[in-house]
């Protein structure tokens, strides 16, 4: 009897296909999973490939990701080479023509916004630079608003039957989002001009939105782990041009930030970075509520 | 559109100022005039735009929709056109990567005499790199989509002795429905786990002994591969390959039809957020006609042995990876192991130059390895590997009949090879790697070969996405 149960359970696991929804959505990062949920509602079955605790640059093309991409109708990813270390492999191994680059089933959020920090010169001596600009676009809510429009259009194109639902959910989301954005901007007004040290240059869009300044980065060059030599130099720089705090995203190694915080005598501010990065960042609204709340410590 | 005009006018201005000749007063006057024109022009256009905006707002306000979103905030400009991101990889500029490698080797035995005793020499590049400074293989990797239906790739390697080898040259479908993928050309076979991984991405300088003994280092197919991925949340993949069978353990038989058949199945998934795994089983069947190797008989005379018959290889493989919360940046661990079983069955000839003696050969041999690699802090990894081969059954008809003795086949001497390997790696960035490796290699009868390799692997160009 026990062995029968085991076999049944094994079979259930083996043949567990994703729920039958109108759109099977594979979100590369949690923020796009959350946005897809806002727009698709019950018409989308959403799988989120990575978590807020994982470095989005260092994901592997795990078998589970390939298996999930096999049945996806729509891939919602950042693009701009953020996923270059794993997504091309997932796409080529998944045996799914719908999600290949250039098809409607492959949606790149970064294409909908104006990219910051597009390098005029690209050379690996500059570290792991992204030739199309800084890909961490999700921390500017104005970008989310633009991406939402394009995503709703894409969903409507792929699933014409439910287009009305996607568009009406988009409208509802945009109304709530504009109100929330006005609130965040009002709350965060005292932060204007505040200088902070970042870990990786992954908060550029957030700082740009709130008019804050980046007073240095723990990584000597993008993608190169912090070294003692660089951190010592940074402490010296901060003595001349002080910053209010050192920022750390949920996925960053805490130690370099702790080291700097101790020596430069500035606090560490942990930011969720994406949905799921902190307990309160349960959805996109929570992400920005919590981000702004955590930053406001600096305004006191 | 206004953006374009702005850029155009800006470039006109830049050009105006960039003229190398020293500006005359009349030139300056003309530029001032032009700027005034531009300014006027822009003011007019701005006014027109403002009017259009206020008209639009008036129209929107006139509509009875109370639920309309609030008017755009100052901070929320109307959606800008999508940024003109170009593709890194496009049909005209394939993605090109170059791998540079080199070693400094110190070995207690001469690498030129490397053998794996007890096993038919595979003829592949299985020996350690030459002593002292040596250039490794430089690899050129070119991939791109061919059209909406295919992608293609070439992996060429330049060997230190100035040879060019085609490691892979394949096309792969991107548009077959229902989870199918077809690959054709020359490619690394899907059997085993490490076989499909390029040498520069291995965790050690050299291949496991089982790969060296049973597949000549790795198995390359000239043929076609069909894979099917099941539509399940669990990763379940089946593959079949048909090839010409020219690679060891087969050889080129100038035969019509299929020379080698390979089948494989892979299963994989996650365990919680921190663990990921893949397991597989593979079968390879191929054959040889007069596949030869040179040896010395019991009198020390050179002989050529040749095998004609059927070869089969079974592989069971598994890999398990751990990273806290799936974030491999700081710490991660990878455990990998494979078990091989190989059987040859056919005719075996012994030829000293006179009339050849022929009788049957039947072998049943096995081997395995297990290795663990641990990244204990960013940039640093350490690894350990254990290799073991079992000579198993080597049934030589010419020895059984009493015509010859086992001493006439020194390559097939009674020996179970083993090897222990340890390595430490420093990775300054994702694109560069320096590795120090030590092996105590008991592949051959008669002592341990102590091998020390200092190796660099640098990759130029775009990130090649690495296999799991």
Boltz contact constraints between the chains, C-beta under 6 A:
constraints:
  - contact:
      token1: [A, 13]
      token2: [B, 234]
      max_distance: 6.0
  - contact:
      token1: [A, 14]
      token2: [B, 232]
      max_distance: 6.0
  - contact:
      token1: [A, 14]
      token2: [B, 234]
      max_distance: 6.0
  - contact:
      token1: [A, 16]
      token2: [B, 233]
      max_distance: 6.0
  - contact:
      token1: [A, 17]
      token2: [B, 231]
      max_distance: 6.0
  - contact:
      token1: [A, 53]
      token2: [B, 325]
      max_distance: 6.0
  - contact:
      token1: [A, 53]
      token2: [B, 327]
      max_distance: 6.0
  - contact:
      token1: [A, 54]
      token2: [B, 326]
      max_distance: 6.0
  - contact:
      token1: [A, 54]
      token2: [B, 327]
      max_distance: 6.0
  - contact:
      token1: [A, 55]
      token2: [B, 327]
      max_distance: 6.0
  - contact:
      token1: [A, 55]
      token2: [B, 329]
      max_distance: 6.0
  - contact:
      token1: [A, 58]
      token2: [B, 328]
      max_distance: 6.0
  - contact:
      token1: [A, 58]
      token2: [B, 329]
      max_distance: 6.0
  - contact:
      token1: [A, 60]
      token2: [B, 468]
      max_distance: 6.0
  - contact:
      token1: [A, 61]
      token2: [B, 468]
      max_distance: 6.0
  - contact:
      token1: [A, 62]
      token2: [B, 276]
      max_distance: 6.0
  - contact:
      token1: [A, 62]
      token2: [B, 468]
      max_distance: 6.0
  - contact:
      token1: [A, 63]
      token2: [B, 235]
      max_distance: 6.0
  - contact:
      token1: [A, 63]
      token2: [B, 268]
      max_distance: 6.0
  - contact:
      token1: [A, 63]
      token2: [B, 278]
      max_distance: 6.0
  - contact:
      token1: [A, 64]
      token2: [B, 269]
      max_distance: 6.0
  - contact:
      token1: [A, 64]
      token2: [B, 270]
      max_distance: 6.0
  - contact:
      token1: [A, 66]
      token2: [B, 235]
      max_distance: 6.0
  - contact:
      token1: [A, 67]
      token2: [B, 235]
      max_distance: 6.0
  - contact:
      token1: [A, 70]
      token2: [B, 179]
      max_distance: 6.0
  - contact:
      token1: [A, 70]
      token2: [B, 229]
      max_distance: 6.0
  - contact:
      token1: [A, 70]
      token2: [B, 231]
      max_distance: 6.0
  - contact:
      token1: [A, 71]
      token2: [B, 231]
      max_distance: 6.0
  - contact:
      token1: [A, 84]
      token2: [B, 463]
      max_distance: 6.0
  - contact:
      token1: [A, 85]
      token2: [B, 463]
      max_distance: 6.0
  - contact:
      token1: [A, 85]
      token2: [B, 465]
      max_distance: 6.0
  - contact:
      token1: [A, 86]
      token2: [B, 465]
      max_distance: 6.0
  - contact:
      token1: [A, 88]
      token2: [B, 465]
      max_distance: 6.0
  - contact:
      token1: [A, 89]
      token2: [B, 465]
      max_distance: 6.0
  - contact:
      token1: [A, 95]
      token2: [B, 179]
      max_distance: 6.0
  - contact:
      token1: [A, 95]
      token2: [B, 180]
      max_distance: 6.0
  - contact:
      token1: [A, 95]
      token2: [B, 181]
      max_distance: 6.0
  - contact:
      token1: [A, 95]
      token2: [B, 229]
      max_distance: 6.0
  - contact:
      token1: [A, 97]
      token2: [B, 175]
      max_distance: 6.0
  - contact:
      token1: [A, 100]
      token2: [B, 174]
      max_distance: 6.0
  - contact:
      token1: [A, 111]
      token2: [B, 82]
      max_distance: 6.0
  - contact:
      token1: [A, 111]
      token2: [B, 85]
      max_distance: 6.0
  - contact:
      token1: [A, 112]
      token2: [B, 82]
      max_distance: 6.0
  - contact:
      token1: [A, 114]
      token2: [B, 80]
      max_distance: 6.0
  - contact:
      token1: [A, 114]
      token2: [B, 83]
      max_distance: 6.0
  - contact:
      token1: [A, 115]
      token2: [B, 83]
      max_distance: 6.0
  - contact:
      token1: [A, 132]
      token2: [B, 85]
      max_distance: 6.0
  - contact:
      token1: [A, 142]
      token2: [B, 76]
      max_distance: 6.0
  - contact:
      token1: [A, 146]
      token2: [B, 79]
      max_distance: 6.0
  - contact:
      token1: [A, 174]
      token2: [B, 69]
      max_distance: 6.0
  - contact:
      token1: [A, 175]
      token2: [B, 69]
      max_distance: 6.0
  - contact:
      token1: [A, 178]
      token2: [B, 69]
      max_distance: 6.0
  - contact:
      token1: [A, 178]
      token2: [B, 70]
      max_distance: 6.0
  - contact:
      token1: [A, 182]
      token2: [B, 73]
      max_distance: 6.0
  - contact:
      token1: [A, 185]
      token2: [B, 75]
      max_distance: 6.0
  - contact:
      token1: [A, 224]
      token2: [B, 429]
      max_distance: 6.0
  - contact:
      token1: [A, 225]
      token2: [B, 378]
      max_distance: 6.0
  - contact:
      token1: [A, 251]
      token2: [B, 327]
      max_distance: 6.0
  - contact:
      token1: [A, 253]
      token2: [B, 330]
      max_distance: 6.0
